[in-house]
Each structure stands twice: as structure tokens, then as C-alpha cells.
Amino acid sequence: MSNQQLGWSLDYRDPETIQKLMPFWDCLYKYYFQVKTDGWEYIPDSQVLFVGSHNGGLAAPDMTMMMYDWFKRFGVEKPVYGLMHPSAWRVYSAVVDLAAKCGAVVAHPKMAIRAIESGASVLVYPGGAEDVFRPYEERDKIKLVGRKAFIKLALKYSLPIVPLVSKGAHETLYVLTDLYQQAKSFHDLGWFEWILNVDPQTFPIYLGLPWGIALGPLPNIPLPNPIRTRVCPPIYFKHYGMDASKDKDYVDECYDIVERSMQYQLDLLYQLENERFVRI
């Protein structure tokens, strides 16, 4: 089965593989990233749409640690599917195979709908590559880049949105700047897509392992740095249903609510960190 075929199936998820990975994730969680988390009591018993902002390059360690927390609390049998950027399914065969076994599917409306209609909760990161590679100076900013398909899904299927935020993973590599617009000017010359054979929507310059300095959205090995994650209170909208999901102004309003809520919660995490340093 090809990488791209893996992403179009819910059946490839393998609880046995997830269980085998738990000790490794546990070691990363406790010792390498020294994760502290809160808010898991906010998750309703019902099906939800998780919406996150992630950090730390393609490794996105905060996302992995969130998934570990889910499995630790709810067990490996309770399905949650994560939407993974289509570009990722065309490269890194071993990693893609493992991601699919852990519940990753192609970030496409059809797969989101299929997962929701199966009764599972779904995890989306609307900001994608632009979010995960945002410059270090924007590490405390929520960056959903205006993508609103997740709002339409939540409205259509009457799902509460549970935001996920974190801090610390942006110190597992240091994104100096994004040269996407400059690099894009060379696209017609045929070399811009050479890195991943895709248009990744970002062209970062970052400091990190194993490259030292990397040009473009290359995979990275995260540096050890404490990570703080938070599950935020669920967001319920006033109106749901097909009509609500097709109302552009209402979709925009709901998007703004989610973005503001996530920024508020991320600000609180940074505020807590600043207060801790003041006490020290």
C-alpha cells in the first residue's frame, strides 16, 4: 500500500502499534520534554473536534505529547484521528506508515467527514506548515492563517470545539525567519519544490538538529526543552446545522471566537511562565 493510500483509510489505525510506542513516548514525556499539562477534565464525554496550534517544525513534539496524554488517559482503543498535511504523505515512508498506524489521515474534508461519521473525535491543526514553522518571535501567537474548514465541520455536525495550546516546543528549534515569498519567486525555475517535492507554503531558516542551520521545511530532531500543554474549555456556538455552516458571516464570527479564545489561553501560559521566573 502506498503512502497516499494509507492516508485515505481509517482502518490502518493499529492500537497494538500505539501500545508498543507508549513506553518510548513516556520517556520523552517525563525526561526529555518534562511535560506539564492541564485541562483534560474539560473534554466532554461526547464526540469533539480538537483544534490545535503546534510548534517545533515537522517533529511537532507538542502534538505527539498531546496524543500520548490522550492514549494515557483514555486508552489506545478509543479512536481519535489527526489530519496530516497532504504533503507529508508523499515522503518519509517509515514515518508515514507509523503515523497512519497511530491514527493520522490525510488533511482533506472527505477524511475529516469520514472520521466524524465513524463516531471518532478528530484533531486538526489549521495553521499547518505556516504555524509549525512560524518565526521564533511569533512563538506566543496563535496562527490559524484564516483557514475555516474546521468551523464548517463543527457547525455541520454540531460538534463542540476543544482548543489545544502549548508553549515550549518552539524552543526545540529556532526559526529565524520565513523566506517563502522570496523563495517562491524561483518557483518557475523549477527548484523551489526540490526539498519535499511539494509547495509547503513556508520556507523557513532555522537553527536545530541535525542540520545546525536548515534552509526550507526540512525534518528536524527536537532539542530537549520543557513543554507546557493545555486542553482548553470547549467552545459551543449559538447555532449549528447545515445552514449555519454555509453562512459566511457566521463562520467568520465563529472562527474569530476560536482564535481569540486560543490566544487568550496561550497568553495565560506565557503569563504563568513569567510569574514563575519572577518568583525565582
C-alpha positions as CSV (number, residue, x, y, z in Angstrom):
1,M,0.0,0.0,0.0
2,S,1.4,3.4,-1.0
3,N,1.8,6.3,1.4
4,Q,-1.0,8.2,-0.1
5,Q,-3.4,5.2,0.1
6,L,-2.6,4.9,3.8
7,G,-3.9,8.4,4.4
8,W,-7.3,7.6,2.8
9,S,-8.2,4.8,5.2
10,L,-9.5,4.8,8.8
11,D,-8.7,1.1,9.1
12,Y,-5.0,1.4,9.2
13,R,-5.0,2.7,12.8
14,D,-3.4,0.0,14.9
15,P,-3.9,0.1,18.7
16,E,-1.2,-2.6,19.1
17,T,1.4,-0.3,17.5
18,I,0.3,2.6,19.7
19,Q,0.7,0.5,22.8
20,K,4.2,-0.5,21.8
21,L,5.1,3.2,21.4
22,M,3.8,4.2,24.8
23,P,7.0,3.4,26.8
24,F,9.1,5.4,24.4
25,W,6.6,8.4,24.5
26,D,6.5,8.1,28.3
27,C,10.3,8.5,28.4
28,L,10.1,11.6,26.2
29,Y,7.2,13.0,28.2
30,K,8.8,12.6,31.6
31,Y,12.5,13.2,30.9
32,Y,13.3,14.7,27.5
33,F,10.5,17.3,27.4
34,Q,9.4,17.3,31.0
35,V,5.8,17.9,30.0
36,K,3.4,19.6,32.3
37,T,-0.3,19.6,31.2
38,D,-3.7,20.6,32.5
39,G,-7.3,20.9,31.4
40,W,-8.1,17.3,30.4
41,E,-11.1,17.4,32.7
42,Y,-12.7,19.8,30.1
43,I,-13.1,17.1,27.5
44,P,-16.8,16.2,27.2
45,D,-17.9,12.6,27.1
46,S,-19.3,13.3,23.6
47,Q,-17.5,13.5,20.3
48,V,-15.5,16.6,19.8
49,L,-13.3,18.5,17.3
50,F,-9.9,19.3,18.7
51,V,-8.3,22.4,17.2
52,G,-4.7,23.0,17.9
53,S,-1.8,25.3,17.3
54,H,1.5,23.5,17.1
55,N,5.2,24.3,17.3
56,G,8.6,22.9,16.7
57,G,9.0,22.1,13.0
58,L,7.9,18.9,11.3
59,A,8.7,16.9,14.5
60,A,5.9,19.0,16.3
61,P,6.7,17.4,19.7
62,D,3.8,19.2,21.4
63,M,1.4,17.4,19.1
64,T,3.0,14.0,19.9
65,M,2.9,14.7,23.6
66,M,-0.8,15.7,23.4
67,M,-1.5,12.4,21.7
68,Y,0.4,10.5,24.3
69,D,-1.7,12.2,27.0
70,W,-4.9,11.2,25.2
71,F,-3.9,7.5,25.0
72,K,-2.7,7.5,28.6
73,R,-6.0,8.9,29.8
74,F,-8.5,7.2,27.5
75,G,-6.7,4.1,26.3
76,V,-5.3,3.2,22.9
77,E,-8.6,1.7,21.8
78,K,-10.6,4.9,21.9
79,P,-10.1,6.4,18.4
80,V,-9.1,9.9,17.6
81,Y,-7.9,10.7,14.1
82,G,-5.5,13.5,13.3
83,L,-5.5,15.3,9.9
84,M,-1.9,15.4,8.5
85,H,-0.9,17.7,5.7
86,P,-1.2,16.1,2.2
87,S,2.4,16.9,1.5
88,A,3.6,14.6,4.3
89,W,2.1,11.5,2.7
90,R,4.4,11.8,-0.3
91,V,7.6,11.4,1.7
92,Y,9.3,9.6,4.6
93,S,7.7,6.2,4.1
94,A,8.6,4.7,7.5
95,V,7.4,7.8,9.4
96,V,4.2,8.0,7.3
97,D,3.4,4.3,8.0
98,L,3.9,4.8,11.7
99,A,1.7,8.0,11.7
100,A,-1.1,6.2,9.9
101,K,-0.9,3.3,12.5
102,C,-1.3,6.0,15.2
103,G,-4.4,7.5,13.6
104,A,-3.2,10.0,11.1
105,V,-5.2,10.6,7.9
106,V,-4.9,13.0,5.0
107,A,-6.0,16.5,5.8
108,H,-8.9,16.5,3.4
109,P,-12.6,17.3,4.0
110,K,-13.6,13.8,2.9
111,M,-11.4,12.2,5.5
112,A,-12.5,14.6,8.2
113,I,-16.1,13.8,7.4
114,R,-15.4,10.0,7.3
115,A,-13.7,10.1,10.7
116,I,-16.5,12.2,12.2
117,E,-19.2,10.0,10.8
118,S,-17.4,7.0,12.2
119,G,-18.1,8.4,15.6
120,A,-14.5,9.3,16.4
121,S,-13.1,12.6,17.6
122,V,-10.9,14.5,15.2
123,L,-7.8,16.6,15.7
124,V,-7.0,19.4,13.3
125,Y,-4.1,21.9,13.1
126,P,-5.5,24.6,10.7
127,G,-2.3,26.6,10.6
128,G,-0.3,23.7,9.1
129,A,3.3,24.4,8.0
130,E,2.9,28.2,8.4
131,D,2.0,27.6,12.0
132,V,4.6,24.9,12.9
133,F,7.4,26.9,11.3
134,R,6.3,30.4,12.4
135,P,9.3,32.5,13.3
136,Y,10.6,32.4,16.9
137,E,9.4,35.9,17.6
138,E,5.9,34.7,16.9
139,R,6.1,31.7,19.2
140,D,3.4,33.3,21.5
141,K,1.0,33.9,18.7
142,I,-1.9,31.7,17.5
143,K,-1.6,31.3,13.7
144,L,-4.5,29.6,12.1
145,V,-3.9,31.6,8.9
146,G,-7.6,32.1,8.2
147,R,-8.4,28.5,7.4
148,K,-12.1,28.0,8.4
149,A,-13.0,24.5,7.1
150,F,-12.8,23.2,10.6
151,I,-15.5,25.7,11.7
152,K,-17.8,24.5,8.9
153,L,-17.3,20.9,10.0
154,A,-18.1,21.7,13.7
155,L,-21.2,23.6,12.7
156,K,-22.4,21.0,10.2
157,Y,-22.0,18.1,12.7
158,S,-22.9,20.0,15.8
159,L,-19.6,19.4,17.5
160,P,-18.0,21.4,20.3
161,I,-14.5,22.7,19.6
162,V,-11.9,21.9,22.2
163,P,-8.8,24.1,21.6
164,L,-5.3,22.8,22.4
165,V,-2.4,25.2,23.0
166,S,1.2,24.8,24.2
167,K,4.4,26.6,24.8
168,G,8.0,25.4,24.9
169,A,8.1,23.3,21.7
170,H,9.2,26.4,19.7
171,E,12.4,26.2,21.6
172,T,13.1,22.7,20.3
173,L,14.3,24.5,17.2
174,Y,14.7,28.2,16.5
175,V,13.0,29.5,13.4
176,L,14.8,32.7,12.4
177,T,12.6,33.8,9.5
178,D,10.3,32.7,6.7
179,L,11.5,33.4,3.2
180,Y,8.6,31.9,1.5
181,Q,7.7,34.9,-0.7
182,Q,11.4,35.3,-1.7
183,A,11.8,31.6,-2.5
184,K,8.5,31.5,-4.3
185,S,9.9,33.8,-6.9
186,F,12.2,31.0,-8.0
187,H,9.3,28.5,-8.3
188,D,9.0,28.9,-12.1
189,L,12.7,28.0,-12.4
190,G,11.8,24.5,-11.1
191,W,13.9,24.3,-8.0
192,F,11.5,25.6,-5.3
193,E,9.9,22.2,-4.8
194,W,13.1,20.2,-4.6
195,I,13.1,19.8,-0.8
196,L,9.8,17.9,-0.4
197,N,8.6,17.8,-4.0
198,V,5.7,19.9,-2.9
199,D,4.8,23.5,-2.3
200,P,4.9,23.7,1.5
201,Q,3.6,27.3,1.9
202,T,6.6,28.1,4.0
203,F,10.4,28.4,3.5
204,P,11.9,28.8,7.0
205,I,15.5,29.3,8.0
206,Y,16.0,27.6,11.4
207,L,18.7,26.5,13.9
208,G,18.3,23.0,15.1
209,L,19.3,19.4,14.9
210,P,20.6,17.6,12.9
211,W,21.5,20.4,10.4
212,G,22.8,23.2,12.6
213,I,21.2,25.7,10.2
214,A,18.5,24.5,7.8
215,L,17.0,26.1,4.7
216,G,13.5,25.1,4.0
217,P,11.0,22.9,5.8
218,L,13.4,20.1,6.4
219,P,12.7,17.5,9.1
220,N,14.3,18.0,12.5
221,I,15.3,16.3,15.7
222,P,13.8,18.3,18.6
223,L,16.1,19.8,21.1
224,P,15.2,18.9,24.8
225,N,13.1,21.7,26.2
226,P,10.3,21.7,28.8
227,I,6.8,21.7,27.1
228,R,3.6,23.0,28.7
229,T,0.4,21.9,27.1
230,R,-3.2,22.8,27.9
231,V,-6.6,21.5,26.9
232,C,-8.9,24.5,26.9
233,P,-12.6,24.6,27.8
234,P,-14.9,23.5,25.0
235,I,-16.4,26.1,22.8
236,Y,-20.1,25.8,21.9
237,F,-21.7,28.0,19.3
238,K,-25.1,29.5,19.3
239,H,-26.3,27.9,16.1
240,Y,-25.5,24.6,14.4
241,G,-26.5,22.8,11.3
242,M,-26.0,22.9,7.5
243,D,-27.5,26.4,7.2
244,A,-25.1,27.7,9.9
245,S,-22.1,26.1,8.1
246,K,-23.0,27.8,4.9
247,D,-23.4,31.3,6.4
248,K,-20.1,33.0,5.6
249,D,-20.5,35.8,8.2
250,Y,-21.4,33.4,10.9
251,V,-18.5,31.1,10.0
252,D,-16.2,34.2,10.2
253,E,-17.7,35.1,13.6
254,C,-17.2,31.5,15.0
255,Y,-13.6,31.5,13.7
256,D,-12.8,34.7,15.5
257,I,-14.2,33.3,18.7
258,V,-12.0,30.3,18.5
259,E,-8.9,32.3,17.5
260,R,-9.4,34.8,20.4
261,S,-10.0,32.0,22.9
262,M,-6.9,30.2,21.9
263,Q,-4.8,33.4,22.0
264,Y,-6.2,34.1,25.5
265,Q,-5.2,30.7,26.8
266,L,-1.8,30.9,25.2
267,D,-1.2,34.3,26.8
268,L,-2.1,32.7,30.2
269,L,0.5,30.0,29.7
270,Y,3.2,32.6,29.0
271,Q,2.0,34.7,31.9
272,L,2.3,31.7,34.2
273,E,5.9,31.2,33.0
274,N,6.8,34.9,33.5
275,E,5.4,34.8,37.1
276,R,7.4,31.6,37.8
277,F,10.6,33.4,36.8
278,V,9.8,36.4,38.9
279,R,9.3,34.2,42.0
280,I,12.7,32.6,41.3
